[in-house]
Amino acid sequence: MQLPTLSMAIQQRSITADPAQAEWCLDSHYNSSSRSDDALAVAAVRASKHLRDRDTDQPQPKPKRIRVKTQRRREQCRANQARYRQKQIDLVKKVEETVQKLRADIPILELQRNTLRHGGQQDVWNVVVEYFRLFRFGVLVDLPRTGKQREAHTTNDSGNNIDNAEKKQQLAFLHSSMMEDVNLGERSGVEALMHQWRLYSSSFQNLCLQLRHIQRTTDRFVSVTATLNVTVSESTFENVFPHLKDKFLRSKLLGQHLQVPYSVCFEWDAASWRLSRVETTTNFTTPLLLVLGNLLDVSSVLTRALITRDGAVGINDM
């Protein structure tokens, strides 16, 4: 039997050693891969824990709550908006009322200031002059308006405030310069005098009291002559000449400008530093005669006219 050669022995040894070496290599590779995977897993767990701890330390925004607007919710929103708007409207009205009240107090405070400036005393001459200044154009009255005119008048708050302030100033002057039961001839009282001015202003158009002459006869009496300029209107027929049905006379008088002689006698009360008498006299005969041209028509107009002997209008003197 022939012995193997050296090359054949080496080849067989190499062949017999390859399985064991391969197994060792595989085990070594598996163990190193397993250790690497375990390390990565541990690192991943630690990183995840670190991230969770960091997230819990910082406040997180709450997720938005999505609310479906139902019919009930919409009605609640509309009701809340309506209450808010009404609250704002009420606040504006309250502020406007306060402003109007303050403006109405201005003329009264001005009169008190002027009185204190003159040592708390008034002079008859100054009172008479101020009376004609304040009532030169009568008083402001609310005439009948159409729907659009009423709406425009209501929205014009600044104009309304000025009108109210002027009325307050006139009434405050009468109360501060005249006795409460001031003698007016056949009537008496500050309110009666103010009422007459309202009747004159509402019964005639373009009223203007033009002062002619002031004379101080004594320390107690002051006499004044003036001209009352007025224009005849439909309101004049209703309030002063309601009996006049003659269309011819009405057409001749309507729109005519009358210059009525006007005189006033003022009596001063030294004890109260106020006027105790304001007696007025008017003469409608002269201007009506100039317009109508004859005394017969003048008599027809004035016979049952609502004009008293002391010049009050809107009152039957018979």
FIRORO-143854 format. One record per atom (N, C-alpha, C): x, y, z; residue in one letter. Coordinates in steps of 0.05 Angstrom, whole numbers, plus 5000, padded with zeros to 4 digits. Layout:
residues N
XYZA;...
END
This chain:
residues 318
501849765000M;500050005000M;501850245000M;501050414984Q;502650654980Q;501950875000Q;503851005014L;503551215034L;502851485020L;501051635034P;500351895021P;502752085022P;502652245003T;504752445002T;504152675020T;506152855024L;505853095042L;503753285033L;503553325007S;501453514997S;498753415002S;498353155000M;495753045005M;495053065034M;496953025053A;496353035082A;495653325090A;497053505079I;496353785085I;493653865075I;492953765052Q;490253825041Q;488053705057Q;488453445067Q;486453325084Q;486153465110Q;488453545122R;488253695148R;486753955145R;487254085123S;485854335118S;482954285116S;482254075103I;479354015099I;478053935125I;479453785142T;478253705168T;478153935187T;479854135185A;479754365203A;477854575196A;476854595172D;475054805163D;472354815178D;470954595184P;468354615198P;468554735226P;470554655241A;470854765268A;471455055268A;473155125250Q;473855405248Q;471455575239Q;469955465221A;467555615212A;465555655235A;465255425251E;463355445273E;464255655293E;466855655298W;467955855318W;467556145307W;467956175282C;467556445270C;464656535272C;462856345267L;459956415268L;459156485297L;460156325316D;459456385344D;460456655353D;462856715345S;464056965352S;462557205340S;461857165315H;460257385301H;457457415314H;456257195321Y;453557205333Y;453557345360Y;455657265376N;455857385402N;456357685401N;458157765383S;458758055380S;456358205370S;454858085351S;452358215341S;450258235363S;449958035379S;447958035401S;448658255421S;451258275428R;452058485447R;451558765436R;452058805410S;451559065398S;448659135397S;446958935391D;444058985390D;443059045418D;444058905438D;443258955466D;443959235474D;446359325467A;447259595474A;445459805461A;444859755435L;443159945421L;440359955434L;439359725442A;436659715454A;436659875480A;438759835497V;439059975522V;439160275518V;440760355498A;441060645492A;438460765483A;436960605467A;434360705457A;432360745480A;432460545499V;430660565523V;431360815539V;433960855544R;434761085560R;434061345546R;434461365520A;433761605505A;430761665506A;429161455503S;426261485505S;425461585532S;426661475553K;426061555581K;426861845585K;429161925574H;430062205577H;428162395563H;427262315540L;425262485525L;422662515541L;421762295553R;419262305568R;419562485593R;421862455606D;422362625630D;422462925622D;423762985599R;423863265590R;421163375583R;419463205570D;416863295562D;415063345586D;415263185607T;413663225630T;414463475646T;416963555644D;417763795658D;416664055646D;416164065620Q;415164305606Q;412164295603Q;410764525609P;407764525606P;406964495576P;405164325572Q;404264265545Q;401564405540Q;401264535516P;398664665510P;396464455509P;394164545520K;391864365519K;390764345491K;390064125483P;388864095456P;386264255454P;385964385431K;383564545427K;381064365426K;379064485439R;376564335441R;374864415418R;374264235402I;372564295379I;369664265387I;368264495386R;365464505395R;363664535370R;361864365368V;359964375346V;357764565354V;357364785338K;355364985344K;352664875337K;351264815358T;348464715355T;346664955353T;344064905348Q;342165125347Q;341865265374Q;341965115395R;341765235422R;344165415427R;346565315419R;348965485424R;348865735408R;347865735383R;347665975367R;345666165379R;343466065390E;341566245403E;342766375428E;344366225443Q;345766345466Q;347666565457Q;349166525435C;350966725426C;349466975417C;347266945403R;345667175395R;344567325419R;343667175439A;342567305463A;344767465478A;347167345480N;349367485493N;350167745478N;350267725451Q;350867965435Q;348768175438Q;346168095439A;343968285443A;344168425470A;344868275491R;345168395517R;347468595518R;349668525505Y;351968705504Y;351268965489Y;349968935466R;349169175451R;347269355467R;345369225481Q;343469385497Q;344869525520Q;346769385531K;348269515553K;349769755543K;350969745519Q;352369965508Q;350470195501Q;348070135491I;346070335485I;345170475510I;344670325531D;343870445557D;346070625568D;348570545565L;350770715575L;350870975559L;350570965533V;350571215517V;348271395525V;345871285529K;343571445537K;344071575564K;345171425582K;345771535609K;347671775607K;349771745591V;351671955588V;350372205575V;348672155555E;347372385541E;345472525561E;344072375577E;342272505597E;343872665617E;346172565625T;347772715644T;348772975631T;349672955606V;350673195592V;348373405589V;345973315582Q;343773495579Q;343073635605Q;343173485627K;342573595653K;344673815660K;347173755655L;349373945660L;348974195643L;348274165618R;347774395601R;345374565610R;343374425621A;341074575631A;341674725656A;343674635671D;344474775695D;346175025690D;347375035666I;349175255659I;347875535662I;345475585650P;344275855653P;343675925681P;342775735697I;342175795726I;344775875740I;346875725735L;349375785748L;350476055739L;350076125713E;350976385703E;349576615716E;346976585720L;345376785734L;346376825763L;346876595776Q;347876615804Q;350576745804Q;352276685785R;354976815784R;354677115780R;352977195761N;352577485757N;351477625781N;349677485795T;348577615819T;350677655840T;352377445844L;354577475864L;356577685855L;356977705829R;358877905819R;358078185825R;355378235826H;354378495832H;353578525862H;354878375878G;354378405907G;351778275916G;350678085900G;348177955908G;345678125903G;345878355890Q;343678535886Q;343278575856Q;340678625848Q;339978685821Q;338878965819Q;339279085796D;338179345791D;335879325771D;333779495775V;331479475758V;332179535729V;333979715725W;334779785697W;336079545683W;337979415697N;339279185685N;337378955680N;335378915698V;333478705695V;331678755671V;330778995667V;329079065644V;330579025617V;333079115616V;334679085592V;335078785586V;335678635606E;336178345603E;333578205594E;331278295604Y;328678175597Y;328278205567Y;328678435556F;328278475528F;330378335511F;332678305522R;334778165507R;334077865504R;333177745526L;332577455526L;330077385510L;328077575511F;325477515498F;325177675472F;327277765460R;327177915436R;325777765413R;326377505412F;325177335391F;323177135403F;321977205425G;320077025438G;321376785451G;319976565451V;321076315461V;320976095440V;322675905442L;322675685423L;320375495430L;318775425410V;316475245413V;316775015393V;315674785400D;315674555383D;313174565365D;313574625339L;311374635320L;310874355309L;308374305300P;307774045288P;309573985265P;310573735264R;312473645243R;311473395229R;312373355205T;311773105191T;313572885201T;313272645191G;314872415200G;317772465196G;318572545172K;321472595166K;322572825183K;320973035187Q;321873265203Q;322273185232Q;320473015243R;320772915271R;323272745273R;323772575253E;326172405254E;328772575253E;328772785236A;331072955234A;331473115259A;329173205271H;329373365296H;330473195319H;329672935319T;330572755340T;333472695338T;334472645313T;337272575310T;339172815314T;338073055312N;339773295315N;339973365345N;341573205359D;341773235388D;343073505396D;345073585381S;346473835388S;344474075387S;342774075366G;340874295363G;338774285385G;337874045393N;335974025414N;337174115441N;339574055445N;340874145470N;341074445472N;341674575449I;341874865449I;339074995455I;336974875442D;334274975447D;333474955476D;334074715488N;333274675516N;334874865534N;337374915528A;338975095544A;337875385543A;336975465519E;335875735517E;333175765533E;331575555531K;329075565547K;329675565577K;331575405585K;332275405614K;333275675623K;334875805606Q;335976065613Q;333776265616Q;331776275598Q;329576465600Q;327976415625Q;327276165631L;325676105654L;327276165680L;329776105680A;331476165703A;331576465708A;331776615687F;331876915690F;329277015703F;326976915694L;324377005705L;324176945734L;325076705742H;324876625770H;326876785787H;329076865776S;331077005792S;330577305793S;329077415774S;328777705773S;325877795779S;323977615782M;321177685788M;320177525811M;318277645825M;316977505847M;315177285835M;314877075851E;313376845840E;310476915833E;309277105848D;306577195842D;306577475829D;308477515811V;308677775797V;306077845783V;305278095786N;302678185775N;302978245745N;301378105729L;301478135699L;299078285689L;297378405706G;294978535698G;292578375707G;291378215689E;289178045696E;290177765704E;292677715702R;293877465710R;296277515728R;297377305739S;299677335757S;301277075756S;303877105763G;305676875765G;307576855741G;309976755748V;312076715728V;311176515706V;309876305714E;309076095695E;306976215675E;305276385685A;303276515667A;304676685646A;306676835655L;308177005636L;309576835615L;310876615624M;312276435605M;310276305586M;307876245596H;305776125579H;304976325557H;304776575564Q;303976775544Q;306076805522Q;308576795529W;310676795509W;310576555491W;309876325502R;309576085485R;307276125466R;305076235475L;302776275458L;303376465435L;304676685442Y;305476875421Y;307276745400Y;309276595410S;311276485392S;310076265374S;308076115384S;306775905368S;304476015351S;303376245358S;301076355342S;301976535319S;304376645320F;305376815299F;308176715290F;308776795265Q;311376735254Q;313176985255Q;315776935255N;317777155253N;317477355275N;316977265299L;316577455322L;319177595328L;319077855331C;321478015338C;320478255354C;321478285379L;320778505397L;322978715395L;322178935383Q;324179155378Q;323879375398Q;325879415414L;325879615436L;326079895424L;324380075433R;324380355424R;325380545445R;324280535469H;324980735489H;324680615517H;326480685534I;326380605563I;326480855579I;324680885598Q;324581115615Q;324181035644Q;325981135661R;325781075690R;324381305703R;321781275709T;320181495720T;320881545749T;320981335765T;321781355793T;323681125800T;324381105825D;326180885833D;324680615831D;322080615831R;320480375830R;319480305802R;319080495785F;317680445759F;319480505736F;319280335716V;320680365690V;318580305669V;318280485649S;316480445627S;318080405601S;317080225585V;318480155560V;316480155537V;317280275515T;315680265490T;317280105470T;315879935455A;317179765435A;315279705412A;316179555393T;314579465371T;314779165369T;312379035368L;312378745366L;311878675336L;313878575323N;313678495295N;312978205293N;310678155279V;309777875275V;308677845247V;308477585239T;307277525213T;304877335217T;302677395204V;300177245207V;300576975193V;299776755206S;299976485195S;297376335200S;297276085191E;294875925197E;294475885227E;296775865241S;296575835270S;295276085283S;295576315271T;294276565281T;291276545280T;290276435258F;287376395256F;286376185276F;287975985281E;287075775300E;287175875329E;289176025336N;289576095365N;288576375372N;288476555353V;287776835359V;285176915346V;284776845321F;282276915306F;280776665297F;279976495316P;278576245308P;275776295297P;274676525303H;271976595294H;271876695265H;274176765254L;274376885228L;274076675206L;271776665194K;271176465173K;271076585145K;271076855144D;270976995118D;273576935103D;273276805080K;275576725064K;276976975053K;275477185047F;276677425036F;278477555056F;277577585081L;279177705102L;281577525109L;281077265110R;283277085116R;285477105095R;284677115070S;286677135048S;288177395049S;286877615058K;288277875060K;290177885083K;289577735104L;291277745128L;293577545127L;293077315114L;295077105114L;297777195102L;299877165117G;302577245108G;303177535112G;301377695123Q;301877975126Q;303578025151Q;305378225148H;307178295170H;305878525186H;305578485212L;304278675229L;306378795248L;306279055251Q;307979195270Q;306179305293Q;306079145314V;304179195336V;305479375357V;304379615363P;305379775385P;305279615411P;307379635426Y;307779455450Y;308979625472Y;307779625495S;308779785518S;308579605543S;310579655561V;310679495586V;311379685609V;309979645631C;310579795656C;311779595676C;314179655686F;315579485705F;315479625732F;314879475753E;314979575780E;316979415796E;318679555811W;320879425825W;320279415855W;320779185867D;320479145896D;323179155909D;323779375923A;326379415935A;326979215957A;324979115971A;325478925993A;326478655983A;325378565961S;326178295950S;328178315927S;328678565918W;330478615895W;329478455871W;326878475867R;325578335844R;323278505833R;322478435809L;320178575797L;317578465809L;315778645817S;313278565828S;310978595808S;311378745787R;309278785767R;310578815739R;309278675719V;310078695691V;307478705675V;306578945670E;303978985657E;304379075628E;303278915610T;303678955581T;301179055568T;301479235548T;299279335532T;300079315503T;298179205487T;298579185458T;296379315443T;296879395418N;294979525401N;294979395373N;293079215369F;292879075343F;291179235323F;289779435332T;287979585314T;289579725292T;291679865300T;293280025281T;294479855258T;295879645264P;296979485241P;294879345225P;292579265237L;290479135221L;289079335203L;288879585212L;287679785195L;289379845171L;292079835175L;293779875152L;293579655131L;292979415140V;292779185122V;289979165109V;287879195125L;285179165115L;284079415102L;284879645112G;284079895099G;281580025109G;279979895126N;277480015137N;276879895165N;275580055181L;274979985208L;272879765210L;271179735190L;269179525191L;270379245190L;272279215173D;273678955172D;275378905196D;276579125207V;278179105231V;276379015254V;273979135255S;272079055276S;271278765274S;270878675249S;270178385245S;272378205255S;274778285251V;276978115260V;277378115290V;277178355303L;277778375331L;275478335350L;272978335340T;270678325357T;270778075376T;271177845365R;271277605381R;274077475381R;276077635376A;278777535376A;279677465404A;281377265406L;282477175432L;284877345440L;284277605445I;286377795454I;285077955476I;286477955499T;285378095522T;286378395522T;285278545540R;285978835542R;288978875550R;289978675565D;292778705573D;294678555554D;293678495530G;295478395509G;295878095509G;294477945526A;294777655526A;293177535502A;294277335489V;292977205467V;292176915475V;290276815459G;289276545465G;287376535487G;286376765497I;284576785519I;282276965512I;279776865517N;277377025511N;277077235533N;277077485525D;276877705544D;273977775551D;272077655537M;269277725541M;268077575565M;
END
